[in-house]
Amino acid sequence: MNALIIVDIQNDFLPGGALAVPNGDEIIPIANRIASMFDLVVATQDWHPPDHGSFAANHPGKDIGDVIDLNGLDQVLWPVHCVQSTPGAAFASELDTGRFARVFQKGSDPAVDSYSGFFDNGRRQATGLADYLKEQAVCDVYILGLATDYCVKFTALDAADLGFNTFLIKDACRAVNLHPSDAATAIREMQSAGVTVVSSAKLSAT
């Protein structure tokens, strides 16, 4: 059985959002088009409390993009984004959520960030996504969303580490690119971990 994991296509990550990923809205039609090709579709959702430790605003004297130690982990500081129950945390209105079997929220612990859809950044707590996929007898997972160099990357790395055959739908992802090469570096890292890079066009042709 295969599954599509749609990562964090939320308003705050889209153009005009608090932490906009450049051209992030371009992937929404692709996600909508290919969702019907999969046995199972799940989504992840950043779901931060207002006092989350990854927000630069919660660290006086620190700026967005600074790296701090947050409970023993390196943490990039971000703008306030995807705060629980706010419009910014909602899925994009153009995204077809009707096919979502489950939504797995992450980043709700103010003491640790959660890029991956499977675990927090310290791998101290699981979201339940892995257990759910295994209960559904999923072997192959295909991943798309935002952003290539953060939440998509760590979701893919964890999926591969957990033993799923893992595929990145490259053209259905966009990157933050705090540094210009971040997306390319992330893709190489995923490939080195056993993730197969595919295109949505190839999926459509099979």
N, C-alpha and C positions, 0 to 999 in steps of 0.2 A: 504494500500500500504506500502511496506517496502523499506528501503533505506540502502545502505552500505556507511559508511563514512570512507574513507581511509585517515589517518592522517599522513601528513608530511613524506612520503617515498621519501626523497630527498638525493642527493649525500653527502651533508655535515653530514648527520646523519648515514651514512653507513660506514663500515670499510674503513679506509684511509681518511675519511672526517674530516673536522675541528672540529666537535663535534660528533664523532662517538659513536653510541649506540652499546654496545657489541652484536655481532651476529645479528645486525639489518637486514642484508641481508637475513637472514633465513626466514623472513616473506613474501618475495616477491612472491615466488611460491604459497604460500597459498592465498595471495590476488588475484593473477591471476586466480587461480583455482575456487574460490568461487564467483568471481564477476558476473558470468553469472547466478547465482542463485537469483539475486536481481532485483526488478523492476526498481530501480534507483541506480546509483553509482555516488557519488560526492567525491571530494578530497579537502583537505586543504593543503596550501602551505605557509611555513614561507617565508616572503618577506621583509627583513630588509634593510633599508638604511645604508650606511657605518657608519653614526654617531649615530647608535642606542644606547640608554642608557643602554641596557643590556650587552653591550660588555665591558669586563674588560679593553681592550685597550683604551677605551675612558674615563677612570678614572685613571689618573696618581696616582701611589702609591697603587692601588688596584690590587688584584690577582683574577684569575679565581676561582670561588667557594665562594668568599666573598659575603656577603649580605649587600646591601646598601638600603637607602631610595631613591626611584625614584618617585618623584612627589607624595609622600604620600603612596607609596606601597613598601613593602619589595621586593627586587629584587636580585635574585642570578645573579652574574656576570659570563658570558659565554665567550668562545672564539668567535672571529669574525666568523659568520656563516650565511649561506643562504642570502648572500647579493644580492639584486635585480639584475637580469639579468646576474649573474655569473654562471659558471658551478656547483658550490656547491649548488645553489638554485634550480637547475633543478631536475625534478623527475628522479629516477633511470632508467637507460636505459632498464633494464630488466622488468620494471613494464609496464603492458599493460594499457596504458592510453586511449586506443580507446573507452573504455566503459564509460569514464567520461562524465557525462552530463554537469557538471559545476565544476570549480575550484574556491575555495574561498581563497583568499590571506589574510594573517594576519601578524601583527607585522610591518606594514609599518610606523607607527607613532613613531618617535625616542624617544618620551617622555614616552611611556608606552609599556610594552611587551604584547604579546597576545599568551598565551598558548592554550586557547580554540579556537575551530573553529567557535564559535558563537559570542564571545565578546572579547574585550581586558581585561586585568587582573583587571581593575577597573570597568568593565562592563559599561564604559562610551560611547562606540561606538560598534555597532553591525556590523558583517561582511555581513549580508544579508542571511546567511545560514538558519536561522530559518524561515524567511519569505518565502524563496524559498521552503523549505520542506513542509510548510503548504499549499502553493499554489499548490503543487503537491499531496496534500491529503495524505501525508505520516503520518502514525501512529507509525510504528515500525522502530527504527534505530539500526543498528548493526555497531559497531565501531572496527577498527583495526588500527595498525600503530605504530608510534614512537612519544614519548616514553611513556610507561605505566604510569610512575610516574610524568609526566608533561603534555604534550599536549593531550595525550589520556585521561588521568584522567579528566582534566578540560573540555574537550569536552563532555565526558560522563556525568559528573556532571551537566553541563549546559543543555544537552539534557533532562535528567531526570527532572530537575527543570522546563523546558519549557513544560513539559507534554507529551513528547514522551515516548513510551515504549522502554526502552533502554537496549541494550545487548552488552556486551563486549566479543569479540572473543579473549579469553585469549592467546591461542597459536599463534595467529597472531599479537602479540605485544611483544616488548622488552623494557627493562627499562634502564635508565641511571645509577641508583643506586649509587648516590653520597654517600649514606649510604647503607650498605648491605640489610637492611630490607625495603628500600623505595618501591620496587615493591609490596611486600606483604601488606604494610601499605596502599598503593594507592588502591589496590583491595578491601581491607576491607572498605575503605572509600566510594568507589563506591557502594559496596553492601549495605552499611548502607543508602545510598541515594536512593536505589531502583533499582540499575542497576543489571541485571541478567547476570551472568558469564556463557558463553557457550564455546564449542570447535568447531573448524572448522569441525572435524570429525562428530560431532553430526549434524551439518548443512547438511553435505553431505549425511547423512543417512535419512533425512526427506524428 
